[in-house]
């Protein structure tokens, strides 16, 4: 067993690695945090700092009656550095938790860099270090480190992920765009909306289908994560797929016509100053010239200036249930732990949660105590059930997933959809509070969810 006075190496200062290092340091352990930036960046990274949000700047719904909102609440209770920084640098996004990604990243880096128990070492890691190691290198683990891990993990799995473009505010035609959130949720006017008529929508879908795309390597099957499909892949599934998906107009009224548009493109604020906007749900594998041409067809974006173009990248993950022990260490090399998206969780907050859970597991190993993850009825425990395979039936083909209520043990009884969400949330609070006294650090009590609301 490793000695407590030996530092733990955490590789990767993304969301999972930053959270893992922070929690271990809080528990009194010395951590060496290895991060290849700013010396080297993956193709998807742009910022020089920690905890970079690569795709969207949204951590999704903050409503504790949703599975992801419940995970937000639980991470706040356990002192998450990621949720704390996100709350501090929040930008308007209705009931979603969206952040100013540059200030958020700088906040996380400042806190970790100044913690007395954390030593930050910059530069790429190309070999497996000695001692206890947490690999939080994410789905874009460098080729050199991937090669070094191959003898330990064997065959890895992959899927393709896509990033949405960002447009400069001053280049948007604000005589067309209107500010409004669906049904007035959150601040009521946190999103910019670009309305399309039936003909404009039809032309847009046609161009998406026929536009030139970046193609995977010939030897790779183009597998995508269903929760983050490229917009042109959705368009290929049916003429109205987008109108009932990311471009749905429901709950929005164009003030110029006083009517609901046929379809809309929603833009979410990238920074507090509102200088840039993210195209919500517009992940894409279109080539950059095609993005500029096709997205200029959207009313209000004819003269768009792009802060960032959309792009596609390969995400690599491990077969968690087959390779990982119940404490996130490798079954065949117990000194090597894994955290975050490389384990097969998908999403910013899910990666953060996995980093927290791995920190608890490493702490248990170092102190010679039993690792006691949160109960499966909690959001944290539900993610644990996914990675360990407890949430899946026999023969399940392991795939990355966001936190969803399908990962929780089912609620007994018949309930309407809104009431069932409340039942999940209330049960999670009860089980979380029962588990909290067993946690190795103080955990604040969970707030009770609001009474059920009638379905819209």
Backbone torsions as a table, in degrees:
resi	resn	phi	psi	omega
1	UNK	NA	137.8	179.5
2	UNK	-64.1	148.6	178.7
3	UNK	-86.2	149.0	-177.3
4	UNK	-66.1	-25.0	-178.1
5	UNK	-83.2	-2.2	175.6
6	UNK	-85.2	131.9	179.0
7	UNK	-68.6	148.1	175.4
8	UNK	-94.3	134.0	176.3
9	UNK	-92.2	123.6	173.3
10	UNK	-112.1	119.5	-178.3
11	UNK	-100.4	117.9	179.3
12	UNK	107.4	119.8	179.1
13	UNK	-107.7	40.0	170.7
14	UNK	-78.7	-155.1	-177.6
15	UNK	-66.8	-47.8	-178.3
16	UNK	-68.2	-45.9	-179.0
17	UNK	-65.4	-40.5	178.3
18	UNK	-63.4	-44.6	179.6
19	UNK	-64.9	-43.4	-179.2
20	UNK	-62.1	-47.1	179.8
21	UNK	-62.1	-42.1	-179.5
22	UNK	-62.2	-46.6	-177.9
23	UNK	-67.9	-40.1	176.8
24	UNK	-63.0	-41.1	178.6
25	UNK	-64.6	-39.6	176.8
26	UNK	-60.1	-33.3	-178.5
27	UNK	-83.8	5.4	173.9
28	UNK	93.7	6.4	-179.1
29	UNK	-91.0	148.7	174.9
30	UNK	-86.1	133.9	-174.9
31	UNK	-126.2	134.0	168.1
32	UNK	-104.5	111.9	-177.3
33	UNK	-97.7	113.2	-178.6
34	UNK	-99.2	126.4	-179.0
35	UNK	-139.4	126.3	-175.9
36	UNK	-71.2	-26.3	176.1
37	UNK	-75.4	151.4	3.1
38	UNK	-86.9	1.0	-177.7
39	UNK	-64.5	-36.7	-178.8
40	UNK	-142.2	141.2	177.9
41	UNK	-125.6	151.3	172.3
42	UNK	-75.4	166.9	179.3
43	UNK	-59.9	-23.3	-175.7
44	UNK	-93.1	-10.1	-175.5
45	UNK	-95.7	146.9	179.3
46	UNK	-126.2	-39.1	-177.2
47	UNK	-78.7	154.6	-179.0
48	UNK	-85.2	-12.0	-168.6
49	UNK	-101.4	-170.8	-177.2
50	UNK	-75.7	163.7	170.2
51	UNK	48.6	45.5	179.5
52	UNK	-72.6	132.4	175.0
53	UNK	-88.7	105.8	-169.4
54	UNK	-78.1	-43.3	-174.2
55	UNK	-91.8	-96.2	178.6
56	UNK	-87.5	164.9	172.4
57	UNK	-98.0	13.0	-178.6
58	UNK	-105.1	136.3	172.8
59	UNK	-97.7	17.5	174.2
60	UNK	71.9	-166.6	-168.8
61	UNK	-59.8	138.4	176.3
62	UNK	-100.6	7.4	-179.7
63	UNK	-75.0	118.2	-176.6
64	UNK	-68.4	-3.4	173.9
65	UNK	-91.5	1.6	170.3
66	UNK	-102.9	158.5	-178.8
67	UNK	-63.0	-42.2	-178.9
68	UNK	-71.4	-37.7	177.1
69	UNK	-64.8	-35.8	175.8
70	UNK	-64.0	-39.6	177.3
71	UNK	-65.1	-39.5	173.5
72	UNK	-53.7	-50.6	-176.1
73	UNK	-61.4	-42.2	-179.0
74	UNK	-66.5	-40.2	179.3
75	UNK	-67.8	-34.6	174.2
76	UNK	-61.1	-39.9	-177.7
77	UNK	-66.4	-28.2	-177.9
78	UNK	-95.8	11.0	175.3
79	UNK	76.5	37.9	-179.3
80	UNK	-63.6	129.5	176.2
81	UNK	-70.8	-31.9	-179.3
82	UNK	-69.2	-46.3	179.6
83	UNK	-68.5	-36.2	178.2
84	UNK	-62.9	-45.8	178.8
85	UNK	-66.4	-37.0	178.8
86	UNK	-64.4	-43.2	179.1
87	UNK	-63.6	-35.9	-178.2
88	UNK	-70.1	-32.0	-175.5
89	UNK	-117.0	36.8	180.0
90	UNK	-70.0	144.3	173.1
91	UNK	-121.0	155.0	-177.5
92	UNK	-58.8	130.5	178.8
93	UNK	-158.9	42.4	-178.9
94	UNK	63.5	-132.6	179.7
95	UNK	-92.9	11.5	175.5
96	UNK	-89.4	156.7	175.1
97	UNK	-99.5	98.7	177.7
98	UNK	-115.2	152.3	-173.0
99	UNK	-133.0	159.5	167.2
100	UNK	-76.0	105.8	-167.2
101	UNK	-65.0	-32.8	180.0
102	UNK	-70.0	-46.9	179.7
103	UNK	-68.0	-36.1	177.4
104	UNK	-61.7	-48.9	179.9
105	UNK	-60.3	-44.9	-179.6
106	UNK	-63.3	-36.7	179.2
107	UNK	-63.8	-47.5	179.8
108	UNK	-62.2	-44.1	-178.9
109	UNK	-63.8	-40.9	-179.3
110	UNK	-63.1	-41.8	-178.1
111	UNK	-67.2	-43.7	-178.7
112	UNK	-71.2	-39.4	-176.7
113	UNK	-67.5	-24.0	-178.1
114	UNK	-101.8	0.6	179.0
115	UNK	-74.7	130.4	-175.6
116	UNK	-63.9	-20.8	-178.7
117	UNK	-93.3	0.1	-176.2
118	UNK	-116.6	127.1	173.3
119	UNK	-111.6	120.5	-178.9
120	UNK	-94.2	128.8	177.9
121	UNK	-122.6	117.6	-178.7
122	UNK	-85.3	153.8	177.0
123	UNK	119.6	151.0	-178.2
124	UNK	-67.3	140.1	173.3
125	UNK	-97.9	123.0	-176.3
126	UNK	-114.5	-7.3	178.2
127	UNK	-133.6	157.7	178.4
128	UNK	-74.8	117.6	-178.2
129	UNK	-68.0	166.7	176.3
130	UNK	-78.7	164.7	176.2
131	UNK	77.9	-165.5	177.2
132	UNK	-73.5	129.8	-176.6
133	UNK	-131.6	135.4	171.8
134	UNK	-110.2	119.2	176.8
135	UNK	-92.6	109.2	177.2
136	UNK	-122.8	46.9	-171.7
137	UNK	-86.6	-4.2	173.1
138	UNK	74.1	-175.3	-176.2
139	UNK	-76.2	-7.3	-179.7
140	UNK	-113.1	36.4	177.2
141	UNK	-52.2	134.5	-176.2
142	UNK	-60.0	155.3	-177.7
143	UNK	-63.2	-38.5	-178.8
144	UNK	-63.1	-44.7	-179.8
145	UNK	-72.1	-35.0	175.6
146	UNK	-59.0	-43.2	178.6
147	UNK	-64.2	-38.4	-179.9
148	UNK	-67.8	-30.0	-179.4
149	UNK	-82.4	-21.2	-173.6
150	UNK	-50.6	-44.1	179.5
151	UNK	-62.4	-21.8	-177.8
152	UNK	-92.5	-33.5	-172.1
153	UNK	-113.6	-12.4	178.8
154	UNK	65.7	-138.0	-176.8
155	UNK	-71.4	134.4	177.6
156	UNK	-110.1	160.4	179.4
157	UNK	-104.9	167.4	-179.4
158	UNK	-154.0	163.4	166.5
159	UNK	-151.9	164.9	179.6
160	UNK	-98.1	135.6	179.0
161	UNK	-119.4	155.4	-177.3
162	UNK	-130.0	153.8	-176.6
163	UNK	-116.0	140.4	180.0
164	UNK	-85.0	150.4	178.8
165	UNK	-78.7	163.6	179.2
166	UNK	-126.5	135.1	-177.1
167	UNK	-116.6	145.2	178.3
168	UNK	-72.5	135.7	-176.8
169	UNK	-59.6	-42.2	-174.2
170	UNK	-67.4	-14.6	179.8
171	UNK	-95.9	-1.5	177.9
172	UNK	-85.1	138.5	177.0
173	UNK	-81.4	101.8	-176.2
174	UNK	-79.4	-1.3	171.1
175	UNK	-79.9	-16.2	177.7
176	UNK	-102.7	-46.2	-179.4
177	UNK	-66.5	141.3	175.6
178	UNK	-131.3	145.7	-176.7
179	UNK	-90.4	125.5	-179.7
180	UNK	-174.9	142.2	170.4
181	UNK	-103.5	151.3	-179.7
182	UNK	-58.5	126.1	179.7
183	UNK	58.7	19.9	178.1
184	UNK	70.1	22.7	-179.1
185	UNK	-64.8	153.4	178.7
186	UNK	63.2	-128.2	-179.3
187	UNK	-74.0	-13.6	177.7
188	UNK	92.8	-30.3	-178.8
189	UNK	-139.2	38.8	-174.4
190	UNK	-80.2	-18.5	-177.2
191	UNK	-109.2	149.4	167.7
192	UNK	-94.6	139.0	-177.2
193	UNK	-122.9	132.7	177.7
194	UNK	-112.0	108.4	-173.4
195	UNK	-81.9	143.7	176.1
196	UNK	-124.0	140.5	172.0
197	UNK	-79.1	172.7	178.5
198	UNK	-58.1	-45.4	-178.7
199	UNK	-66.7	-41.3	178.6
200	UNK	-63.5	-40.2	178.6
201	UNK	-64.8	-45.8	-178.6
202	UNK	-61.2	-42.8	178.5
203	UNK	-64.9	-41.1	-179.9
204	UNK	-61.1	-45.1	179.4
205	UNK	-62.8	-41.4	178.8
206	UNK	-60.7	-43.8	-179.6
207	UNK	-67.5	-37.2	176.8
208	UNK	-60.4	-42.2	-177.6
209	UNK	-68.0	-35.5	-173.7
210	UNK	-98.6	-10.7	-178.0
211	UNK	-65.4	153.6	-179.1
212	UNK	-71.5	134.0	-177.8
213	UNK	-116.5	155.3	169.8
214	UNK	-76.6	127.2	-175.5
215	UNK	-104.6	147.2	175.2
216	UNK	-65.0	169.0	174.9
217	UNK	-60.3	152.6	-176.3
218	UNK	-59.8	-28.7	-176.4
219	UNK	-90.6	5.2	-176.8
220	UNK	-117.3	135.2	175.3
221	UNK	-76.7	133.1	-177.7
222	UNK	-76.8	77.3	179.7
223	UNK	-89.6	136.1	-178.7
224	UNK	-123.7	153.2	173.7
225	UNK	-79.0	123.3	-173.8
226	UNK	-61.1	-27.4	-178.7
227	UNK	-79.9	-4.2	-177.5
228	UNK	-147.1	52.9	-176.6
229	UNK	-71.4	142.1	170.5
230	UNK	-57.0	143.9	-173.6
231	UNK	-63.9	-33.0	-180.0
232	UNK	-73.2	-26.8	174.3
233	UNK	-67.5	-40.5	175.6
234	UNK	-63.3	-40.8	-179.2
235	UNK	-62.1	-34.2	-179.7
236	UNK	-70.7	-15.2	-177.5
237	UNK	-83.6	-10.6	178.8
238	UNK	161.3	150.7	-176.4
239	UNK	-57.2	-37.5	-174.3
240	UNK	-102.8	6.4	-176.7
241	UNK	-57.4	-45.5	-179.0
242	UNK	-68.5	-36.6	-179.7
243	UNK	-66.1	-21.5	176.0
244	UNK	-105.5	5.6	179.7
245	UNK	-119.1	-122.0	-176.1
246	UNK	-65.9	-16.8	-179.7
247	UNK	-106.1	18.9	-178.7
248	UNK	-66.6	136.4	-177.1
249	UNK	-92.6	-1.7	-173.4
250	UNK	-56.6	133.4	177.6
251	UNK	83.3	9.6	-178.8
252	UNK	-125.1	143.6	-179.3
253	UNK	-132.2	120.7	179.0
254	UNK	-71.5	117.4	-177.2
255	UNK	-65.5	-20.2	179.4
256	UNK	-74.0	-38.7	-177.2
257	UNK	-104.5	-15.2	-175.0
258	UNK	58.4	31.5	177.7
259	UNK	-133.6	160.1	175.3
260	UNK	-75.0	127.7	178.4
261	UNK	-64.9	165.3	176.5
262	UNK	-70.8	-35.6	177.3
263	UNK	-155.5	160.7	177.2
264	UNK	-138.8	152.8	166.0
265	UNK	-108.3	120.5	179.9
266	UNK	-94.7	139.5	176.8
267	UNK	-115.5	133.2	179.5
268	UNK	-112.0	137.3	-176.4
269	UNK	-59.5	134.4	178.7
270	UNK	-90.3	-31.1	-178.4
271	UNK	-141.0	163.9	-176.5
272	UNK	-63.7	-29.7	-179.4
273	UNK	-76.2	-12.5	179.2
274	UNK	70.7	31.1	-179.5
275	UNK	-83.1	-16.1	-177.6
276	UNK	-145.9	151.3	-176.3
277	UNK	-134.3	140.1	178.8
278	UNK	-94.1	134.1	177.3
279	UNK	-79.5	106.1	-171.6
280	UNK	-64.8	124.4	177.2
281	UNK	76.8	10.9	-174.9
282	UNK	-101.7	38.9	171.1
283	UNK	-58.2	141.3	-173.6
284	UNK	-151.6	151.6	172.1
285	UNK	-115.0	14.7	172.3
286	UNK	-62.2	147.1	174.0
287	UNK	-64.3	157.2	-177.0
288	UNK	-60.4	-44.2	176.8
289	UNK	-59.7	-38.2	179.1
290	UNK	-69.0	-36.2	176.2
291	UNK	-59.6	-47.2	-178.7
292	UNK	-62.1	-40.7	-178.5
293	UNK	-70.8	-47.8	-173.7
294	UNK	-75.4	-41.3	-178.8
295	UNK	-70.5	-19.8	174.7
296	UNK	-68.7	-15.4	177.0
297	UNK	-75.4	-16.0	179.9
298	UNK	-73.0	125.6	178.9
299	UNK	-53.7	127.0	-178.9
300	UNK	100.9	-12.2	-178.7
301	UNK	-117.3	19.6	-177.7
302	UNK	-60.7	-32.2	-179.2
303	UNK	-116.0	31.8	-175.3
304	UNK	-61.7	138.8	170.4
305	UNK	-111.7	126.1	-169.6
306	UNK	-97.3	121.1	175.6
307	UNK	-74.0	-36.8	176.9
308	UNK	-149.7	134.5	175.9
309	UNK	-87.4	155.2	174.9
310	UNK	-69.0	155.5	178.9
311	UNK	-155.2	169.0	-179.4
312	UNK	-122.0	145.7	177.4
313	UNK	-147.5	158.2	-179.3
314	UNK	-87.3	132.2	176.9
315	UNK	-108.8	127.7	179.8
316	UNK	-108.9	138.7	178.0
317	UNK	-143.8	164.7	180.0
318	UNK	-96.8	156.6	172.4
319	UNK	-81.5	86.7	-173.4
320	UNK	-50.9	-54.8	-177.0
321	UNK	-59.1	-30.1	-177.5
322	UNK	-85.9	-35.9	-171.6
323	UNK	-99.7	-29.1	-171.0
324	UNK	-101.8	140.7	173.4
325	UNK	-76.0	176.9	-176.0
326	UNK	-68.3	-10.2	177.8
327	UNK	-108.9	20.2	177.8
328	UNK	70.4	11.4	172.7
329	UNK	-91.9	158.5	177.6
330	UNK	-69.2	137.2	179.8
331	UNK	-62.3	-33.2	-177.0
332	UNK	-100.2	4.8	177.7
333	UNK	-159.2	84.1	-166.2
334	UNK	-69.9	-8.7	177.0
335	UNK	-84.0	-8.1	-178.8
336	UNK	-103.3	118.9	179.7
337	UNK	-110.3	157.2	178.6
338	UNK	-131.2	146.1	-178.6
339	UNK	-145.7	146.0	173.0
340	UNK	89.6	-153.9	-171.4
341	UNK	-63.2	-24.5	179.6
342	UNK	-66.0	-16.8	178.3
343	UNK	-87.4	-12.1	-179.5
344	UNK	106.3	17.8	167.4
345	UNK	-95.1	153.5	-176.1
346	UNK	-127.8	127.9	177.7
347	UNK	119.8	152.6	-179.0
348	UNK	-59.6	-51.5	-173.8
349	UNK	-72.8	-36.0	176.2
350	UNK	-62.4	-39.6	176.7
351	UNK	-64.1	-42.2	177.0
352	UNK	-58.4	-46.9	-179.1
353	UNK	-60.8	-40.5	179.3
354	UNK	-65.8	-37.0	175.5
355	UNK	-61.4	-40.7	177.5
356	UNK	-63.7	-47.3	-178.2
357	UNK	-63.4	-39.6	178.8
358	UNK	-65.2	-36.9	176.4
359	UNK	-60.6	-42.0	177.6
360	UNK	-62.4	-39.2	-179.3
361	UNK	-67.1	-42.8	178.5
362	UNK	-64.9	-41.2	177.6
363	UNK	-59.8	-42.7	179.2
364	UNK	-62.7	-41.7	178.4
365	UNK	-61.4	-44.5	-176.7
366	UNK	-69.7	-30.3	-177.8
367	UNK	-98.4	0.4	178.6
368	UNK	69.3	26.8	179.5
369	UNK	-109.2	165.7	179.2
370	UNK	-77.4	137.0	175.6
371	UNK	-76.4	121.1	-177.8
372	UNK	-118.6	89.5	179.4
373	UNK	-67.0	161.1	176.4
374	UNK	-60.1	153.5	-179.9
375	UNK	-59.4	151.5	-179.6
376	UNK	-61.8	-18.6	179.5
377	UNK	-75.8	-11.3	175.7
378	UNK	-91.8	164.9	178.3
379	UNK	-67.2	-40.6	176.9
380	UNK	-61.0	-44.0	179.9
381	UNK	-67.8	-32.5	178.6
382	UNK	-64.6	-40.8	176.4
383	UNK	-64.5	-39.5	176.9
384	UNK	-59.9	-41.3	178.0
385	UNK	-61.4	-35.1	179.7
386	UNK	-67.4	-51.4	-175.2
387	UNK	-65.5	-36.6	-178.4
388	UNK	-85.0	-9.3	177.9
389	UNK	91.5	-2.1	-177.5
390	UNK	-65.7	-25.3	-176.2
391	UNK	-85.3	-4.2	-169.8
392	UNK	-115.8	147.3	178.9
393	UNK	-73.7	167.3	177.6
394	UNK	-58.8	134.5	178.3
395	UNK	83.8	5.6	179.9
396	UNK	-62.4	134.0	176.8
397	UNK	-87.8	107.2	-171.1
398	UNK	-60.4	127.1	179.9
399	UNK	-139.5	152.5	175.7
400	UNK	-60.5	147.9	178.3
401	UNK	-150.5	150.9	167.8
402	UNK	-77.7	170.2	173.8
403	UNK	-75.7	124.8	179.3
404	UNK	-139.5	157.4	-177.4
405	UNK	-64.7	-18.0	177.2
406	UNK	-64.9	-19.2	177.7
407	UNK	-83.0	-15.1	-179.1
408	UNK	-82.3	154.8	168.4
409	UNK	-56.8	137.6	-173.9
410	UNK	-64.0	149.0	174.1
411	UNK	-78.2	132.3	179.1
412	UNK	-83.4	132.7	178.8
413	UNK	111.5	169.7	-179.5
414	UNK	-105.1	125.5	-179.7
415	UNK	-139.1	151.7	169.7
416	UNK	-66.8	160.8	-173.2
417	UNK	-55.3	-48.2	-178.0
418	UNK	-64.2	-42.3	-179.5
419	UNK	-68.2	-34.1	-179.4
420	UNK	-65.4	-39.0	176.8
421	UNK	-61.2	-41.1	178.2
422	UNK	-63.4	-40.3	179.3
423	UNK	-63.1	-42.6	176.2
424	UNK	-59.7	-45.8	-177.2
425	UNK	-65.5	-44.0	-179.8
426	UNK	-64.7	-41.4	178.8
427	UNK	-63.8	-38.8	179.1
428	UNK	-62.2	-42.5	179.1
429	UNK	-60.1	-45.5	-179.3
430	UNK	-60.1	-46.9	-177.8
431	UNK	-71.8	-35.3	177.9
432	UNK	-63.5	-45.8	-178.9
433	UNK	-65.7	-30.5	177.0
434	UNK	-72.0	-33.5	-179.8
435	UNK	-79.2	-32.2	-171.8
436	UNK	-49.7	-44.3	-178.8
437	UNK	-63.4	-18.2	179.8
438	UNK	-89.3	-9.0	-178.8
439	UNK	-68.0	148.5	-177.0
440	UNK	-75.4	-1.3	176.1
441	UNK	-141.9	160.8	-178.5
442	UNK	-58.1	136.0	178.6
443	UNK	-124.8	125.7	-179.4
444	UNK	-71.8	152.7	179.0
445	UNK	-66.6	151.5	178.8
446	UNK	-81.9	138.8	172.5
447	UNK	-71.3	147.5	178.5
448	UNK	-76.1	140.5	178.0
449	UNK	-66.6	155.8	179.8
450	UNK	-69.3	160.4	175.4
451	UNK	-58.9	155.5	-178.8
452	UNK	-60.9	143.7	176.6
453	UNK	-106.5	151.1	177.9
454	UNK	-67.0	145.5	178.8
455	UNK	-68.2	143.5	178.8
456	UNK	-70.6	NA	NA
